[in-house]
Amino acid sequence: MYKLIIPTLCLSFCSIANAAQPSYSFLQAGYVKSEISDIESFDLTGYELRASAEIGYGFFAEYKHIDSSDSQDGFKLDVLQRQLSLGYIHNISPKMTLDYRLGLGNFDMTGTRDNDSASADTDFFSAATNVRYQLTADLEVFGGLEVQNWDGDADQKAYRLGALYDLWGCLAGIEYTKYSDQEIVNMSVRYEF
């Protein structure tokens, strides 16, 4: 029994020691489930696409696209969220990074019933910071804070928590984001390059 436990522990410690810094160059696709507090009866589901690339000197650019919808009693609600960010990576340690980002985004919500439709569309500026920690060679945990300045007075504050696990070269992830009036759960697959 000890012949198996001791080598396993040694390998675990070696994998922690060899954990590399998180990458900011990736493509990601995911399934999202969200809820907006003013219209809790709708259970919005859809997809998220995300692309990020390091552009040199510690800078990176990221684009995020979320498309979700739900229907109830003949009424369909569609929500489209897009955000483009430019950020800077601060390397805290070989396994931990802190990033700062500024972004431009758009939130578009459209409701349709029969031949009638109504929509709400707003642009926003955002500032965010995220910490990413490579816990082991296969497991990364992360969290962050974000502030969005919307046109009008519906400004948003958010926090996010998540984890990524390496499965045969692709990362499987889960992320929870809580905005002032929206919650999003995202299950994703990420390819880093």
C-alpha positions in Angstrom: 0.0 0.0 0.0 2.8 2.5 1.0 4.5 1.6 -2.3 1.6 3.2 -4.2 0.9 6.2 -1.8 4.4 7.6 -1.6 5.0 7.8 -5.4 1.6 9.3 -5.9 2.2 12.0 -3.4 5.6 12.7 -4.9 4.1 13.0 -8.4 1.4 15.4 -7.0 4.0 17.7 -5.5 6.0 17.6 -8.7 2.9 18.6 -10.8 2.3 21.5 -8.4 5.9 22.6 -8.7 5.8 22.5 -12.5 2.5 24.4 -12.9 2.9 27.0 -15.6 1.5 30.5 -15.7 -2.0 30.9 -17.1 -2.2 31.7 -20.8 -4.1 34.7 -22.3 -4.1 33.3 -25.9 -7.1 31.0 -26.4 -10.4 30.2 -28.2 -13.4 29.2 -26.0 -16.9 28.0 -26.6 -19.4 27.4 -23.9 -23.0 26.8 -22.9 -24.5 29.6 -20.8 -27.6 29.7 -18.5 -28.6 33.1 -17.2 -31.3 34.9 -15.2 -32.2 38.6 -15.2 -33.6 39.7 -11.9 -36.5 41.9 -13.3 -37.7 39.0 -15.4 -37.0 35.9 -13.3 -39.7 33.8 -15.0 -37.4 33.5 -18.0 -34.6 30.9 -17.9 -32.3 32.1 -20.6 -30.0 29.5 -22.2 -27.6 29.8 -25.1 -23.9 29.9 -26.0 -20.8 32.0 -25.4 -17.8 32.5 -27.7 -14.6 34.0 -26.5 -11.3 34.7 -28.2 -8.2 36.2 -26.5 -4.7 36.9 -27.8 -1.5 38.2 -26.2 -0.3 41.1 -28.4 3.1 41.7 -26.8 4.7 43.7 -24.0 2.2 42.2 -21.5 -0.9 43.4 -23.3 -3.8 41.2 -24.5 -7.1 41.7 -26.3 -10.3 39.7 -25.7 -13.7 39.5 -27.4 -16.7 37.9 -25.7 -20.1 37.1 -27.4 -23.1 35.7 -25.5 -26.3 34.8 -27.2 -29.2 33.5 -25.1 -33.0 33.2 -25.3 -36.1 31.7 -23.8 -39.8 31.4 -24.7 -42.9 31.4 -22.4 -46.6 31.6 -23.3 -45.9 32.8 -26.8 -43.4 35.4 -25.7 -39.8 35.1 -26.8 -36.9 36.9 -25.1 -33.5 37.2 -26.8 -30.4 38.6 -25.1 -27.2 39.4 -27.0 -24.1 40.6 -25.1 -20.8 41.6 -26.7 -17.7 43.0 -25.2 -14.2 43.9 -26.5 -11.5 44.5 -23.9 -7.8 45.5 -24.0 -5.8 44.5 -20.9 -2.5 44.3 -19.2 -1.0 41.1 -17.6 0.8 41.6 -14.3 2.8 38.5 -13.5 2.7 38.1 -9.7 4.5 34.7 -9.5 5.3 31.9 -11.9 1.8 30.5 -11.2 -0.3 33.6 -10.6 -1.3 36.5 -12.8 -3.4 39.6 -12.2 -4.9 41.4 -15.2 -6.4 44.8 -15.6 -8.7 45.5 -18.5 -10.8 48.3 -20.1 -13.6 47.4 -22.4 -16.5 48.5 -24.7 -19.6 46.5 -24.7 -23.2 46.3 -25.8 -26.3 44.7 -24.2 -29.3 44.1 -26.5 -32.6 42.5 -25.2 -35.5 41.9 -27.6 -38.9 40.6 -26.7 -41.3 39.3 -29.4 -44.9 38.1 -29.3 -46.8 37.3 -32.5 -46.0 40.3 -34.8 -45.1 42.7 -32.0 -41.6 43.3 -30.7 -39.8 45.6 -28.2 -36.2 46.0 -27.5 -33.7 47.7 -25.2 -30.2 48.3 -26.4 -27.4 50.0 -24.5 -23.6 50.5 -24.9 -21.3 50.5 -21.9 -17.7 51.0 -20.8 -16.1 48.6 -18.4 -13.1 48.3 -16.1 -12.2 44.9 -14.6 -9.5 43.0 -12.8 -9.0 39.3 -12.5 -6.6 37.0 -10.6 -5.7 33.6 -12.2 -3.8 31.0 -10.2 -2.5 27.7 -11.6 -3.2 25.5 -8.6 -1.7 22.4 -10.2 -0.5 21.6 -13.7 -4.1 20.6 -14.6 -6.2 23.0 -12.5 -6.5 26.7 -12.7 -8.8 28.8 -10.4 -9.8 32.4 -11.0 -11.9 35.3 -9.8 -12.5 38.9 -10.7 -14.4 42.1 -10.2 -15.9 44.3 -12.9 -17.7 47.7 -13.1 -19.8 48.6 -16.2 -20.9 52.2 -16.9 -24.1 51.9 -19.0 -25.8 54.6 -21.0 -28.6 55.7 -18.7 -28.6 54.7 -15.0 -28.4 50.9 -15.1 -24.7 50.6 -14.2 -23.6 47.1 -13.3 -21.1 45.8 -10.8 -20.0 42.1 -11.0 -17.9 39.5 -9.5 -16.9 36.2 -11.1 -15.5 32.9 -9.8 -14.4 29.9 -11.8 -12.0 27.0 -12.5 -10.5 25.4 -15.6 -9.3 21.7 -15.7 -7.0 20.3 -18.4 -8.6 17.3 -20.2 -6.3 15.9 -22.8 -5.0 19.2 -24.1 -8.3 21.2 -23.9 -9.5 23.0 -20.8 -13.0 22.2 -19.4 -14.3 25.1 -17.3 -17.1 26.4 -15.2 -17.6 30.1 -14.4 -20.2 31.9 -12.3 -20.7 35.7 -12.8 -23.1 37.8 -10.6 -23.9 41.2 -12.0 -26.1 43.8 -10.2 -29.2 42.4 -11.9 -28.1 39.3 -13.8 -26.5 35.9 -13.0 -24.7 33.8 -15.6 -23.4 30.2 -15.3 -21.0 29.2 -18.1 -19.7 25.7 -18.8 -17.0 25.8 -21.5 -14.2 24.2 -23.5 -11.1 26.2 -24.1 -8.2 25.7 -26.5 -5.0 27.6 -25.6 -2.3 28.3 -28.1 
